Amino acid sequence: GVDILDFGRRRQPSRALVLTFREGLRDLLQIGGVHNIEPSLLGTVYELKGVLSVFVQEGGAFDLDASQPPFNDIRSLRDHRLLLIPLRTGIDLYGAVLFATKDDIRAGDDEIQSTLLGLVNQASLVLHNRVLQYQLQGGRQQRMEDEGELRHQMARDLHDGPVQRVAAISMQLEFIKVLLERDPKRAGDELARAQQVAKLAAQEMRTMLFSLRPVVLESS
């Protein structure tokens, strides 16, 4: 964009900076990139006041002069004409690119402004794709964490529920083997209890499998 504004000119090169919303915040814009502007401005944060507030509300391109805050505080922009172009895709606004030049003729040229807008739109698409990729990676990471927690919870539930019941059934069966010789009637009662414990263990395992099924389907 700066090269387009400076085409055929060598003196007083144009300048540019990128403003993006701070992560998780929609009321602060931060300088994330500069060109022919003092690097010390990187990271500078601006509240949405004045022209920045109107820009975010309307979301369109602005043709400004450098006397308007907050740009009037940037020494290297003095006496420049400013073109503020939104970084946006659809309704998603990520920030803006600010071009600054002392060439009023080229800055006011409709074709040049249209070309700058096209370049920023391309950058917006790249940024949008990176945001989607970041969100997708975050979603995958969250699913992995959720599945890991689910496995731990299942291990605890298995140990405290079905595993304990199966162990109890095993002990009851050993006891029943002894009772079959000494007290067949009591052995029948114990066998009925063991059968009931086995049913409870089976019911608990079916419940756990049912709770696991939606997570498996979502992550497949």
Secondary structure, 3 states (H helix, E strand, C coil): CHHHHCCCCCCCCCEEEEEEECCCCCCEEEEEEEECCCHHHCCCEEECCHHHHHHHHHCCCEEEECCCCCHHHCHHHCCCEEEEEEEEECCEEEEEEEEEECCHHHHCCHHHHHHHHHHHHHHHHHHHHHHHHHHHHHHHHHHHHHHHHHHHHHHHHHHHCHHHHHHHHHHHHHHHHHHHHHCHHHHHHHHHHHHHHHHHHHHHHHHHHHHHHHHHHHHC
